[in-house]
Amino acid sequence: MTRDKIVKIVNEVLSKEFELDPAAMKPEANFFKDLGLDSLDAVDMVIVLEQVFKVKLRANYEVGKIMTLNDLYNYIEARMK
């Protein structure tokens, strides 16, 4: 799967799931400061993305370091390889 496809899917899923403005979905957007998500939303986000991408995201300590959309894109891209 290409990075562009990952970005498109992540943005669509998160916009829908958390009612986020698609215009706010920029790579540098911080989940908590810019997008207004909280820790419970982060858990929900991981579960939803695991279902969409069919990969285990929370099986790795690195998932706790994801703070921006770009971090998430990079993480999913690495897990998909």
PyMOL commands that set and color helices and strands:
alter all, ss='L'
color gray80, all
select helices_A, chain A and resi 3-18+22-24+39-53+61-65+69-80
alter helices_A, ss='H'
color red, helices_A
deselect
rebuild
show_as cartoon
